[in-house]
Amino acid sequence: MKKSTFDVSRRKFLGHSTKATLAVGIGSSVLGSAFLSACAGEKSGGETDAGKILLSTGFEQTPLAYAYDALEPHIDAMTMEIHYTKHAAAYAKNMAEAAAEEGVDVSRPLEEVLMNISKYSTKMRNNGGGHYNHELFWKTMSPNGGGQPGGDLAQAITGAFGSFEEFQKQFEDAAKGRFGSGWGWLVLDKNNLLKIGSTPNQDNPLMDISEFQGIPLLGIDVWEHAYYLHYQNRRPDYVSAFWNVVNWTEVEKRYDTLMKG
């Protein structure tokens, strides 16, 4: 996932992209402390510095950081190649078309569009969501993944769920229980608490139309194209195998960045 850093003032941000839709739809569930203060509707008299947004996604597909076969035997090479070069590439292409059609400033983070997705077309919702979700998915997997997180994230997981094992169970239940196609998520909510949930299709917890809200830290794709060649209809086996490739270093980095703002 492409990273960038940029400054945005509270007044400029509110005028540019929030208005009633963001204030009602998301409240203060936004990208880091910069968006937390901006979207919470603070009533200070003057302009305040909303800080810097440290996590952002671009409008172009980024190269994989590993070979298609690098996640085997847990995710097979053919699935990875088709998933990346066909499915994810199509989302990126169609999103770019939607952005051009709808006059989106693609120099800004995709997150700004997603948090106001009710203002955009179904084409942007489906493909912008698909692009964002996959960019996060690739980055939070690694050939050297697996194990358990450390640091502040490990403590937060234990505090929120009681144990890492209970967290795994709840995450697996959300992913396995999503009817049809969709995603399972670990997010940081507007109160800086870890939550687990799922979204349908290519929706995600950033979207102002989503019933499940938060900033994604980890997501698992449970569309059949993500696992069917190897696991056929055995989604639970795929979800269980996912733990072997989770890039906890990346997930920890996202959590630390958001918490430290």
SVG drawing of the C-alpha trace seen along z (x, -y; Angstrom):
<svg xmlns="http://www.w3.org/2000/svg" viewBox="-26 -32 36 60">
<polyline fill="none" stroke="black" stroke-width="0.4" points="0.0,0.0 1.4,-3.3 2.2,-5.7 2.3,-9.5 2.3,-12.2 0.5,-15.5 -0.7,-18.4 -4.3,-19.4 -5.9,-22.1 -9.1,-21.5 -11.0,-24.3 -9.7,-23.3 -10.5,-19.6 -14.0,-20.3 -14.7,-22.5 -13.2,-20.2 -14.5,-16.8 -16.6,-16.3 -19.8,-18.3 -22.9,-16.5 -22.2,-13.2 -18.9,-12.6 -20.0,-14.1 -23.1,-11.8 -21.9,-8.8 -18.5,-8.3 -18.4,-10.7 -14.9,-10.6 -13.9,-7.3 -11.2,-8.5 -7.6,-8.2 -5.5,-8.9 -5.6,-11.7 -5.5,-14.3 -8.9,-13.1 -10.1,-12.3 -10.0,-15.9 -11.2,-17.3 -14.2,-15.1 -15.3,-15.1 -16.8,-18.5 -14.7,-20.4 -16.1,-23.8 -12.9,-25.7 -13.1,-29.3 -10.2,-29.4 -8.4,-27.3 -6.4,-24.4 -3.6,-22.3 -5.1,-18.9 -1.6,-17.4 -0.4,-14.9 -2.0,-11.9 0.5,-9.1 -1.5,-6.3 -2.8,-6.8 -3.6,-4.8 -3.0,-6.0 -5.1,-5.4 -2.6,-3.1 -1.9,0.6 1.4,1.1 3.8,4.0 3.7,7.0 6.5,7.2 6.9,10.9 6.6,13.6 3.3,15.2 4.5,18.5 6.0,16.9 2.9,17.6 2.7,21.3 1.5,23.7 -1.1,21.5 -2.0,19.5 -1.0,21.0 0.9,19.3 -1.9,19.5 -4.5,18.0 -2.1,15.2 -1.3,14.4 -4.9,14.4 -6.0,12.5 -3.4,9.8 -3.2,9.5 -6.9,10.0 -9.2,9.2 -7.2,6.5 -6.0,5.0 -9.5,4.7 -10.6,2.8 -7.7,0.4 -8.5,-0.1 -12.2,-0.7 -11.6,-2.9 -9.3,-5.1 -12.1,-5.4 -14.6,-6.3 -12.2,-8.9 -11.9,-10.5 -15.6,-10.5 -16.4,-12.0 -13.6,-14.6 -11.8,-13.0 -8.4,-14.6 -6.2,-11.5 -3.3,-13.3 -5.3,-13.1 -5.6,-9.8 -8.3,-7.3 -9.4,-7.3 -11.0,-10.7 -13.2,-9.3 -14.1,-6.2 -15.1,-8.1 -17.5,-10.1 -18.5,-7.3 -22.2,-8.1 -21.5,-11.1 -20.0,-8.9 -21.2,-6.3 -21.7,-2.6 -18.8,-2.2 -16.5,-4.2 -17.8,-2.4 -17.2,1.1 -13.9,0.4 -12.5,-2.1 -13.3,0.3 -11.9,3.2 -8.6,1.4 -8.2,0.2 -9.0,3.6 -6.6,5.4 -3.7,2.9 -4.1,3.5 -4.4,7.2 -1.2,7.6 0.8,5.5 -0.5,7.3 0.7,10.6 4.3,11.8 6.3,15.0 7.8,14.4 4.5,13.9 2.7,15.8 3.2,16.0 1.8,13.3 2.1,9.5 4.3,7.8 4.5,4.4 1.5,2.2 -0.7,4.1 -0.3,7.3 -1.3,5.6 -4.3,4.0 -5.4,7.3 -5.2,9.0 -7.0,6.0 -9.8,6.1 -10.4,9.8 -8.9,11.4 -6.2,13.4 -4.7,13.7 -6.4,17.0 -9.8,15.5 -9.0,12.7 -8.2,15.3 -11.5,17.1 -13.6,13.9 -11.8,12.9 -12.2,16.3 -15.9,16.3 -16.4,12.9 -14.6,14.0 -16.2,17.5 -19.7,16.1 -19.8,13.4 -22.6,14.6 -21.5,14.5 -18.5,12.4 -16.9,9.9 -14.1,9.2 -13.3,9.8 -11.6,7.0 -9.7,5.9 -10.1,2.1 -9.4,-0.7 -12.7,-2.4 -13.4,-6.1 -12.6,-5.5 -9.2,-4.0 -10.5,-0.5 -9.9,2.7 -13.0,4.2 -13.7,7.2 -16.4,7.3 -17.1,7.9 -18.4,6.1 -20.1,7.3 -18.7,7.3 -15.9,4.7 -17.2,2.4 -14.9,1.5 -15.1,-0.1 -13.9,-3.4 -17.1,-4.0 -19.7,-6.3 -22.4,-3.8 -20.9,-0.9 -22.6,0.5 -19.2,1.6 -17.0,-1.5 -13.3,-1.9 -9.8,-2.2 -8.7,1.1 -5.6,2.7 -6.0,6.2 -8.4,7.6 -9.0,11.0 -10.6,11.4 -13.3,14.1 -14.4,13.8 -14.2,17.2 -11.6,16.1 -9.2,15.6 -9.1,19.3 -11.3,21.5 -8.5,23.0 -6.8,24.5 -9.5,24.8 -12.6,25.2 -15.6,24.6 -13.5,24.9 -13.5,21.3 -12.8,22.2 -9.6,23.9 -8.4,20.9 -9.3,18.5 -7.3,20.7 -4.3,20.9 -4.3,17.1 -2.6,16.8 0.5,18.3 1.1,15.4 -0.1,12.4 2.5,9.7 2.3,8.6 5.1,6.1 3.0,4.1 -0.2,4.4 1.8,3.2 3.1,0.3 -0.4,-0.8 -1.6,-0.5 1.4,-2.5 1.0,-5.2 -2.6,-5.7 -2.3,-5.7 0.7,-8.0 -0.8,-10.3"/>
</svg>
